[in-house]
Amino acid sequence: MEHDVAGSRELVGSDVITVHRLLKNTVSETHGLRGYVLVSNACAETLGLSDLVPHMEHYEDIGEVGCGLVDLEAHWHAEQTTGRNVVAREDAVLLFEADIEAPPQQVWISMTDPAHGMRWRVGVDDIQEQNPSSGRGVGTVTHCVHGRTTVEQEIVDWLPPRHYTFREHNPAGACVWTVSLAPLDGGTHTHIEWRIALRGGRRQAMIMRVAGRRVRRVLQENFDALLAHIRATAVG
């Protein structure tokens, strides 16, 4: 029901009382959950929700309230392992990896911040970045200028500070990169991987047969320059 109070409307009734009571519940104590959705059975039925974990609350003034739970932490972990756009190790044609004495957040900034990129990318003259309204992330397009050549990179997956994936078209053709960071030694060190898959088809495969060693050498120089930059930043 609606009730007018000093010119404003308030909702009153047993359902409103139930909602207020459910704010104080025993979900954490009973199920060990910190992130969850608690829905009364009446609400679940109205919304057509199913596959909820059964839960019961008891209050002296309204009695027992049947509920259902959604474990948000479990959903979050599932989201991290499914539906991502990443290059797996087994799919990478080119793989560069190393362990470095720096936390993942520091490595992440060195990889994604154009100001840092200007300091370690080999032969780069300028880095221009176009971000969506939400800021740097999926949809960000970066233009790396090397003399007369501009390499365009578009981010298609973004999970800081764990990994990000971008599409790139460079002189060797179309590629997809995943930069993966994994914490080591309690987060004081980081395992970093560049996983690169080729998407240019037969023509690109032919180019790699001829120029593959040079491409790998250039990428190795950039990877080594990144590691040196991170070490110098950590010392500074």
N, C-alpha and C positions, 0 to 999 in steps of 0.2 A: 504494500500500500504506500501511497504518498501522503505526506503530512506537511502542512504549511507551518513554518516557524519563522516569524518576523519577516515575512515576505520571501523566504526561500523555501525550496522543497527538500524534504528529507524522506528517505526510504525507511519504512518501519515494517516490522513483522518478524515471524519466527525464522525465515530464511536469512534475514539480515543478521539476526542474533547468532545463527549458526556460522555464518561466514566469519564474524568477529571471534567466535570461540575457536574456530579452526586455525586462526593465526597463532594460537598457543597449542602446539600439538606434540606428540611423542614420536614423530617420524624418525628423527635422528637417533633417539635412544633405542627404538625398536629395530630399525633397519640399518643403522649406521650410515645414513645418507646425509650429505651436506647440501648438495644441489638437487632439488627435486620439484616436481609439480604435484600438489595435493588437490584432488578433485573429489567432491562428494559424489556418491552414486547417482543422486538425482541429477546433478550437473552432467555427469558422464553420459547418462541415458539421454538427456536432452540434446547434447552435442554429438551423440553417436560415437563416443569414444570406446575403444576396446583394447584388449591386451594390457590392461593396467594391473599393477601389483596390488592385491587386496590389502586393505588396512582398516582398522577400526579405532575410533576415538570415543571416549565416554566423558560426558559432562553432567554434573549434578542437576543443572537446571533444565537441560534438554534431552538427556539420556544418551543412547548410543547413536553414533553417526557413521554409517558405512561409507568408505572412501576408496579411491584408487590412486596409485602412485605412478609417476613417470620418473625414472632415474636419469637425471640430466647428465650426470658425469659419464654414465655408460654411453649415452647418446653422443656426448662430446668425443669420447675415445673412438667410437665407431666412425664418426665424421672424419677423424684424422686419418683413418686407414682406408676409407672408401670414397669414391667420387673425387679423388684428387687427380690433378693433371701433372704427373711426374714422369721423368725418365728413370726407369729402374736400372740397376747396375747391369743386369744381363742384357738390356736393350741398348746400352751405351756403346757406340762405336769408338768413342774417345773417352778416356777416364783419367782424371788427375785427382790425386788424393794425398793428404798429409795430416799429421797431428801437429798442433801448434799450441804453444803456451799462451793462451788468451781465451777469455770466456766467449761463448757463442754470440752474445750481444755485441761485443766489440768487433768480431769477425763480420757479423751481419751488417753493421754500419759501414765498415770498410768496403764491403761488396756492393751495397745499395746506394750509398750517398755519393752523388756526382762530385762533390768537393773532394772526397777521398779518391774517387776514380781518377781524377785529374792528376793525382800524385803517384799512382802506380801503374796505370794502363800504359803499355809500351806504345810509343808513337802517336798518342792521342793529342789532338790540337784543341778540341772543344767537346763538351758533353752537354747536350740540351735535353731537357726532360719536360714532357707534357703529362700532367696528372689529371685524373678524373676529379670531380668535386669532392669526393671522399678522401682525397690525398693519395700518397704513393701506395700502390697496390695493384690488384688486377685491373688492367686497362691502361696502366702507365706505359707510355712509349718513350724510349730513350734513343737519341740520335748521337752516336759516337763518330766524331769527325776525325778522319786520318788523312790529312792532305786533301786530295780531290775525292776521296772515297768516304762515304757516310754509311755506317752500319746501323740499321734500325732494329731495335729490340722492343718487343711488346710482352709485358708480363701477363701470363695466363693462369698462374697459381701463386698464392702468397700466404705463407704461414710463418710469420716471424716468431722467434728466431730459428725456426727449424729448417725451412726450405722455401725456395721460390723457383718458378719455372718461367722461361721466356722463349718466345719465337724470335728467330734472327735470320736475316738474309745478308750474307757476307760474300766476298769474292768467290768463295768455294761453293756457294749455293745456300739453300734453305736448311736451317738447323733448329733443333729444340734443345735447350739447356735446362738442366735442373741443378741448382746449387743447394747442396744438402749439408747441414751442420748438425753434429751430434756432440753433446757435452761429455767430457771425460773428467775423471778425478774430481767428482763433485762439482763440476762446472767451472773449474779453473783452467781447463784445457779444452780444445775443440778438435774433433775430427771433421775435416772439410773435404767435400767431394765436388768436382765438376763432372757431371755426366752429360755427354753430348750425343744426341742421335741425329742422323742425317735424314733429311726429308726431300732431297733433290732428285731422287730417282736415278736412272741409268746415267744421265749426263754427269751428275755429281759423282757417281761412282767412278766414272772414267777420269774425272778431274783428280779425284783422290788417289787413283793409281799412279798418276804422274806427279802430283804435287803433295801427296799425303805426308811425306817426311817434313816438308817445309811447313805445312799447316800445323803439324804436331809440334815442331820446333817453336813456332811463333806462339802457340798456346802455352807451351811449357815456359817460355820466357815471361809471359804474362802471369802465369800461376806463381812462378818463383818471385816475381816482382810484388805480387799481392802478399805473399808470406813475409817478404822482407819489410814491406810497409807495415804490416800488422806488428811485427817484432819491434820495429822502430817506434811505433806509436805506443806500444806497451812500455818500452823503456822510458819514453818521454813522459 
